[in-house]
């Protein structure tokens, strides 16, 4: 199968989180610059990113039907209720436990033709950004709600978390979250 990768192409990795720029191509061997590191892949392990399509999606106007419209007159929160925060900081609960819901309907929307792989990468990127933000804020713990699907998202989250020595993770409280969440303890905070 002929893969048409060229030097300078942007690619995403098929079986792991990440992306990079092609720097050499030798037959089926493709060397990719991912951040500060170069990695060698087989061509079938990469997906070509169409930068023009990505640019068009980013510039496309948001349609009214895509927006979550609510009446302006919302009731003020009672003092016993948690305050609603931004999209990365879902709900702040007792003991400063930050919850990040990774269900696709809770995240910023992707384009309609997004593949399952693109959706997974979107969820993982959201989790990664939430951890970075929690570190920046000095939070000690965060809960990543992955749900009870096939287990693919949970597996990929565990792979990502395992690579960071500054994190420890375990199943979140079954009483609060059921089986579909991981609690992440932040051991090293950025200063």
N, C-alpha and C positions, 0 to 999 in steps of 0.2 A: 504494500500500500504506500503510495507516494505522499509524503508529507511535505508541504511547501513552506517550511519555515525559512526565514531569511534573517540575516543579522539585522538587529534593530527592532524586530517584531516583539510585541508584548504578548506574553503567554501566562495562563494560570495552570497550576498543577492539578492533574486529574484526581489523584488519590490522597492529596493533603492540602492543607490550607497554605495559600501563598501564590505569589505571582512574581514575574521578573521579565527581564529583557534578554533576548537571544543575543549572545556575543560570538558564538561560533557554531557552525553546522558541518558535521562530517558524516555523511550518509544518514543513518538513523540516530546517531549520537548528537545531542543538542546541548550545548553549554549555555547556562542561563545565569545572569547576574541578578541575584535576589538580595536586595539590600546591599550589604558590604561583602557578601559571599558569592562565590561562583559554585554552581552545582551542575552535575552532569545528569541528563535524563535521556531516556529513549524517546523518540518522537511520539510514540503512541501514549506516553505518559503526560502529554501536554495538550492544552487547548489554546488555539489561536484567539487572541482578543481582537475584535474588530473595533479599533479606536474611533472610527467615524460613527459607528452605531452607538457606542457609549456616549460620544459627544452629543449626538442628536437626542438621545434619551434625556441627557442632563439638561438640554435646552428646551425640551418640549414643555409647553404650558400645562399646568395642572388643571384638569377639568373639574367642574363643580361636583360631578358625581363621585370623584375620587376623594373629596374632602369629607371629614367627619364634622358635620354642621350641628351645632347645639345652640339653643337660645342664649342670648346674652345675659339674661337675668338668672344667674346661677345662685342657689342658696349658699350663704356663707357656711363654711365648715364649722361644726361644733368643736369646742376646744379638745374634746376627747378623740377627734378624728385626726389621722395623719394628714399633713399638708401635701397637696399634689405638687410634684416637682416636674422637671423637664423630662424629655423622652429617654434620656440615659439614666435618670434617677427616679424610677417608677414610683415607689411608695417608701417613705421612711417610717419604719415601725419602731416598736419598743426596742431598747438596747442597740439603737443605731444599726439595725439590720436592713441593708439596702436590697430591694428585690428588683431583679431585671427579668422581665418576661420575654422569652425568646420565641414565642409563638409568632409565626409570620404575620398574622393579622394585627399584632401589637407593635410591629416594627414599621419604619418608613417603607412605603411601597416600592417594589421592584417593577421593572417593565413586564408587561403581560406574558411575553414569551420566555420568561426566565426558566431556565432548566432547573432540575432538582439540585444539581451541583451548585449553580449560582445561588439558589435559595439557601443552601447549607452554608456557603461562603459568607453570605449576607448575615446569617444568624451568628456565625463564629466571629465575624468582624465586629458586630454589635457587642458581643460578649467581651471581646478583647478591649474595645474602646471603653466599655463600662468599668472594667478592671483598672485600666489606666486612669480613668477619671476618679475612681474610688481611691486609688493610691494618691493622686494629686490632692484630693480633699482630706486625706488622712484617715479615711474609714478603715476599720479593722476587719469587717466582715461584709460579705455580699452573697446574696442567693441568686443563682442562675436557674430560672425556671425553664426547663427544656420540654416538659410534658412527657406523655407516655406513648410514644410512637414506636417506630421500628427499633429504636435504640441507637441509630446512626449519629444523631446530634449529640447525645450523651457521650458516646464513644469518642467523637471528635473533640468535644469539650475536655474530656479527661486527657486525651493526647496533648492538647494545647496546655492545660494546667500543669501536667507532669513536667513539661520543659522549663517551667519557671520555678527556680529554687526558692523564690520569695513568696510562694503560695503553698498552702496546704488545703486540700479539699476532702469532703466527705458527704454522705447523703444528708440532705437537709431534713428538718423535723418532719416526720411522717404526719403528725397531728396537724401541722400548719400547711404542708405542701403536698401531701400524698407521696407517691413514689417518683414524681416527675421533677425533682429539683436537686441541685448540688449546692452545698454551702461552701464558700471559699473564704479561707482565713488569710488575710494579708499580713505576712510576717515582716517584710521589709517595706517601709514606706519611703516615697521620694521626699526629699527635704525641700 
